[in-house]
């Protein structure tokens, strides 16, 4: 049976693909534990033009950062997630660059 993190990573990957426009192509990358670590959306399966990308970072098994970039890597949105002592999300900060 897959760990809960593997199940979450798989589900997130499926959801990202479901949100991808019909004519586009999504590529997802999972680490050796089966956890989603990146996603790149292209305008077509031929990868003619990148629409955007996301990189996910985990600390001690918890998602702590999501970095989103537009297709030209000009605009970056970094979301930082912090947790309380019980492991519950205590804050999410967003920073544009």
Secondary structure, DSSP 8 states (H G I E B T S, - for coil): ---HHHHHHHHHHHHHHHHS-TT-EEEEEE-TTS-EEEEEEESSTT--SEEEEEEEEEETTEEEEEEEEETTS--EEEEEEEE-TTS-EEEEEEEE-
